[in-house]
Amino acid sequence: MGIGASIFLIALGAIFAFAVDANLGWLNLNVVGWVLMLAGVVGLITTLYFWNSRRRTVVAPPVREQVVAEPVVPAQDDRVVREEYREVRRPGYPA
């Protein structure tokens, strides 16, 4: 049930419980109104709970990048080729 349906049930229940004064004999509209309001409140709380749990994010610690070495490889065909080695460590982990 969404937020809109929950608010609708709460409003409809309030109308039945407080504004309607009808005597149907076999159906008490005050009780129906209170039941609808209770169902609306439960639906609203449930919807908000699931929306909150869906929006939680896990934040990972930042990654630190460090160039460890840049060895020069011997020239090949009059070109110098460089290789780069990067070591990536998360903060707090042993070196």
Buried (B, 14 or more C-beta within 10 A) or exposed (E): BEEEBBEBBBEBBBBBBEEEEEEEEEEEBEEBBBBBBEBBBEBBEEBEEEEEEEEEEEEEEEEEEEEEEEEEEEEEEEEEEEEEEEEEEEEEEEE
